[in-house]
Amino acid sequence: MRIELFDYHLPADLIAQSPPERRDESRLLSLARGVTDHPSEYRFAEVPELLREGDVLIINDAMVAPQRLHTKRTTGGAVEILLLHDVGASVGGQGPVWEAMIRGGKRLHPGEILYLDECATHLVVHGETKKGRHLVELPRNYGVEEVLNRWGQMPLPPYIQRYPGDEHTIIDRERYQTVYAREPGAIAAPTAGLHFTQSLLKKIQRVGVKIATLTLKVGTGTFQPVRVSEVAEHRMESEPYVLPDQCVAAIVAAKANQGRVIGVGTTVVRTLEHAARASDGIENAAGAGNANIFIYPGFGFHVVDAMLTNFHLPRSTPILMAAAFAGRERLLQAYKFAVRQRFRFYSYGDAMLIT
C-alpha cells in the first residue's frame, strides 16, 4: 500500500492556528462506519448526545511541559531545541543532560554553547546520539523546572506558527494541555482530549458513561513522519504507557454489558490495542509497557469500538490509524466533506467521532 494513497487537499487557512475561545465550542463530525451517508455535524458540547449508557470513555492523562527552547549560537544563528527526556547523567558534574531534537543547528559540534538570553545563560551541546539526536547540558545554576518555566515554550507542531513575544504562547500553556493532564513526560499533547471541559466530563458521566484513564507519554513515535513509500515498511518508535487495573476493569465490564469502548485519541487506541496483543487479551493487559504497534489499513481492532480524534496530517501515522478504523475511502470522503464545510484541522482544530 503506497503512502500517497493518504494524501488530501487542505487549504492553508483551515489549519487552526489557535484554539476556540471555549474548548467545547469546537465542531464535531460524526462518521458511522459501514454506511454511505454523509457525516453529521455537531458542536463538541453535544457529544453526550452521541454516547450511550454503559459506554466507557478512555482518556490519556499525559501532561506536556514547555520543553521547546529557542537559543542562539555565538554567530547569532537561531537554534530550536525540543527536550525529549533526561538521560540521568551529567557531564563532569555540571548541569543535567537531556536528549534533544534540534532544528536549525547545522554542524553543531561537542562543546558548542547555545544561548538562552542576552545574559549569557546557555546550554552546552555534547554530541549526537545513535538516533541522530543530541545530548544537551542544561544551565547548571537552574533547576530543570525553572529552565522550562522561564525560557520554555509548549512544543507545538511546526504548522502552528508562533513568533517571539507572540501573546498566544501564554495561551498555549493552558490550552495545549487537557484539563485532566496529570502525568508529566509527554512531548506532545493527546490533542483529541483538548475539547473537553470539566463540566462536559460531568455531563458525560451523568448519562451513564464511565470515564477511565490510562497514560501514554506521547513521544516522537506519534508525530514521526512516514518516510517510506510502502506503508508496511514504516516502524513506530516505542512510547511508554501505564494501563491501570481500574481502566481494564471498566473496559471488561462495558464489553460484558454491550457497552462501547470509546478511545479518546490515537494514543489511547494504540495503547489499548498494543496491550491487548501483548497480553493475550485486554483482560490480562493491566500494567506498564512500551507501545510500538503500527496501525494501518488491514489491522483488526480487538478492543476499541469507537474513536474520538482530530483531523490529521496527510501521510501521517494518525491518519493511517483513522483510515484503518473507518476505511480509507470512507475517511477521505469525510475529510473532503469537512474541507467543504470549513472545519478546522489539526491539533487546535475540530474533532471527529468514528463509530
N, C-alpha and C positions, 0 to 999 in steps of 0.2 A: 504494500500500500504506500503510495507516494505522498510525501508531506504536502505537496502543493494542492492536494485534494481538500486541504483545510484552510484555504485562503478565502477571504471575502472582502468586499469593498466597504470601507468605512470612511465617510467624510471626516476630516480632521476636527471639525467643530463639534462632533459628537463625542469626542474624548473628554470626559469630565475632568476639569482642572481643579475643582473644589467640591466639597460635599454640599448637599442641600442644607437649608437653614436648620431643619429638623431631620434627624436620622430617618424617621419613618415616613417622611414626605417623598421619599424616592418612589419610583414607579416599579411595578411588578408585572412581569409577563408570565402567565401560567400556560404551560405546554404539556398536553397529555400525550403520552406515548401510544403508538398503535392506532392512531386515528389520523384523519386528514383535515380536520377542522382547523381554522385559523386559531392562533393562540388568543387567550383572553387577557384583557388589560385590567389591572387593579392599582390601587395605591398600596404601598407596603404595609401601611397601618391596617389594611383589611386582611392581612394574612391569617388571622384567627378563623375567618370565614372559610378558608380553604383547608383547614385542618379538621380532624375528627377526634371525638372522644376515644381514648385508647391508643392514639398515636404517641410516639416518643420522638422528641426533637433532640438531636445530638449536637452539642456546640463544642467549639475548641477554645479553651480559656488561655491560650498562649498570649503573652504580653510582649509588645515591641518596645525597645528602648531607642532613644535618639542616637543611633550608632553611626550616623554618617557625619564625617568631619571634612571641612573644607580647609585645605592647607596651601601653603606656597613654598616653592623651592627658593634657594638663595638667589636664583636667577629671576625670581618673580613669577615663574610659571605656576599655574594653578594645578593642584593635585587633589582629587577627591578620594577619600578613603571610606570604605564600608567595613567596620569592625565585625568580624564573624564570631569569634569566640576566644576566650582566654586560654592560652596554651599551658598555663600553670607553671610558668618559669620566668625568670628574669635574666638579664644579661649582665654579668658582673655585679649582681646585687643591686641593680638600679631599678628603673620603673617596670611595671608589669608589661608582659609581652602578649600581644594578640595576633592571631592570624587575620589577615585582611585582604579584601579585594580593592584594587587601586585602579582608578581611571585618570588618564592624563599624565601618568608618570613614566614616560618612555625612558628606558635605560637608567632606571634608578640603581644605585649601587650601595652595597652594605656600608653602613655608617653615615649615609646621607641624612641630613636634617631637613625636616619639613615643619614650617612654622604655622602655628595656630592663630597668632595675633602679632601685633606690632611690638609687643613687649618681650619678644624672644622666647615665649612659651612654645615648645616644639616637641615633635615626635622624632624618633630615630628609626630608620629602615635597617633591618637586619637580614636581608637576603630573601630569596624565594623559597617556597615550599615545593613539594613534589607536584602539586596541582597548579603550579604557575601563580600561586598567590604569594603574598609577602608576610614576613614577620615584622611587626611594628611595635616598638617600645613606646609606651605612653609616658607623659611627663612624670618624673619621679616625685615631685613635690605636691601632687594632687592625687586624690583617690579616683578610681575609675568612674564612680558615680558623679563626682564633681566635674570631671572632664566632660562627661556626656551632657550633664545639665548646663554647663557653661558654654561649651562650644558645639555640642552635637545638634544635629537635625534628624528628624524622623526619616527613615530610609525609604522614601517614596520611590516608586518606579520611575524610570527616566522620562516617560511620556507625560508625567505631571511636572510642569515647569515651575521652578522656584528661582528667585534671584536674591542676592544679598539684601537684607533689610525688608524682604517681602513679608507683609503682615500675615500672610497665610501660614508662614512657618510656625507662628504661635498657635493658630487654629489647628494645625496638623497634629500637634502634641496631644490634643484631646480627641480629634475626630479620626485620625489614622490609628484607632485603638477601639476595640469593642468595649461595651460597658461592663462586660463580665470578665475582662482580662485579669488574670491572677498570676500566671506562671511566667516569669521572665525567661528570655533566651531566644525569642524569635527575631529574625531579621526582616520579616515582612508580616503584615497583618493578615489574619484569615478574613479576607475582605467581605465575604458573604455575611458575616456577622455584624458588619458596621451599621446595618439598617435597624438593628434592634435597640429599643429603649427599655429601661427597667419597667415602665408602665406597660409596654406591649408584651413583654415576657409574662407579666402577671395576668394579662388578658388571655394569653395563650393557655396558661395553666388553668384558668377558670373555665375554659371549655373542655377540660378533661384531658389535656395533653400533658404528658410528663416531659420535663426537661432534664437531660442528663449531660454530664460533662466529661470530656477527655482532654488530653493535652498532646498536641503535636507541635514541636518547636520548629516553626517554618524556617527552612534554610534555603540554600541555593538550589536544592533539588526541585523546589516548587516553581521557581521562575527561570531556571536554566533553559535557554532556548534549545530547540531541536535543530541540530546542525547537520543531520544526515538526511539523505534523500529518501531512504526507505524507513518508514516509521518504526518497524520492528527492530531496527538496529540501534535505536536510542537506548541509553542506560540512565536510570534515575540515580541520583545521589541519595544516600540514606539520610533520614531525618529522625531524631529520637522522639519517642512517644511514650505516654503512660495511659493505659486503659484501666480505669478503676473497676473494682468489683461491682460497685453500685451501677455503673454505666452498663456493664454486661448484663446484670440482673434486670435492668429496665428494658433492654433490648429483648431478652429472652421472654420476659413477661408480655411485652407487646406482641411478639410473634405468636405466642400461645393463645392470645385473645383476638387474633385477626387485626391487630393494630399495625400501623405502618412505622417503619424506621426511617426517619427523615434526616438526612445528613446535611448540616449547615456548612456548605463549602466543600471544595475538593480535598482539603486537608483532612476533614472528618471522614469522607468517603474512602480516601486512600488508607487511613489508619484502620478503619473497620475491616475493609476487605483484605488488607495485608495480615492483620492479626488473626482473622478467621482462618486464613490459609496456613499461617504459620503454626496454628494450634489445633488443627483438625476440628474446626468448628468454633463459632463465636462463643458458645457456652464455656469453652475452655480458654478463652483468649485474654482474660484479665492479666495485667502485669505490664512490665516495661519492655521496650524493644526498639528496633530501628526499622522504619518503613522504607523500603526501596522498590515497592511494587510499581510497575508501569502499566497504567490502564489506558487502553486504546481500543478502537472498534474490533469486535470479536471477543472481548472479555466477557465472562459470565459473572454477573453480580450475585453474591450469596447472602449479603446482609442488608444492603440499603434498598428501600422500596421507593424512595423519592429523594430528590436532591434540590436544595436551595442554593443557588450560585449566582455569581455576577456574569456579565458578558466578557468573554476572554479574547486575548490577542490571537490573530491568525498564527497557525503553525506552532502553537504552544502546547505544553503537556496538559494544562487545564481544559483547553478546547477539545483535545483528543479524548479526555475522560468524559466530558459532557456529550461528545458525539457517540462514545461507546454506550452511554446510558440512554440517550434519546434516539439514537440512529443518526448517521451523518447527514443524510439528506433532510431529514425532519429538523435537525438542529439548524442547519444552514438556511433552510426556508424561514425558520423563526428569526434568525439573525437578520435576514433581508426585511422581514416584516418590521422588526424593531428599528432598523435604519429608516424605513419609510415613515414610521410613526415617531421618529426622532427621539428614541430612547437614548439615554446617556450611557456610555460604555466605560468598561474597565474599573479600576479599584474604587474610585469615588462615584461610579455610575450606578445605574439601576440594577434590578435583580430579576432572576428568572426562577420559577418553581417548575421543576420537571417531575411529573407524576406518572 
